[in-house]
């Protein structure tokens, strides 16, 4: 289907507390996306975590290209995950997983 | 060179943690509310620390008095957007750098006439991110409403908009890119969001550094060379 291009985002999750797993991170991004932009936005986002290192906080997520801005804004406005204070820092966006790693 | 003009670090011992976080996020400086010896200070690490004050609520006369006393000691001076009288005075007075939306509620209404005055004098509208982080659901939607409406009024009058963290804790600080994305939520386009995070705050600091210099006489008039006395 045309118009369903993927976009990748490399990010750094600063945290003040114990490491968080990937599921906790994606759940909180989806929760905030739902709160800010609604159910249709979550459905259209096709948000997945491609890679995530719990210890370093570095990760790559993929989503629908058309929803990238909303996904990042939602992630940036997360204050805490499971009572761990966090600061989401978007690093780089790319259309390919290869491009995001260079 | 991104600067965060609103960091609410209360205890001096926590300054190091804010400096550490600012370095990680790629900030080159930030403004804090602590009493400082100098309005502008550069730490050994290269991080710039600026003294900031928000004028207290209490009417126009109290605000004018506080501004006169505080201006020589601080790099950034802000007035919370509340009543019309104080807002109009702050917008017109070029000593005031920011009209800030620190407690966004229905009383925070930037009038078009106020925004036009501010655009002429160079006073900017400051939108702190903290209220967006600490609220959710319907409460956050009200905060977003106040922010978006005031940003729209400011942009319509060509008043400068700047984004800051307003962080009370280290983890409430955000990277410049992160703040730009929040700018999109507030109705700015990517270009203006970048100005609101980068050029805007830096411009305020540069302007005040010049104004607080001993060589500054008045806007456009400064001592370029001192004469030698015999």
Interface residues (C-beta under 8 A of the other chain):
Chain A: X14 X15 X16 X35 X36 X69 X72 X73 X76 X77 X78 X79 X80 X85 X86 X87 X88 X89 X90 X91
Chain B: X21 X24 X25 X129 X132 X133 X134 X136 X137 X140 X169 X170 X171 X172 X173 X174 X175 X177 X178 X179 X181 X182 X184 X185
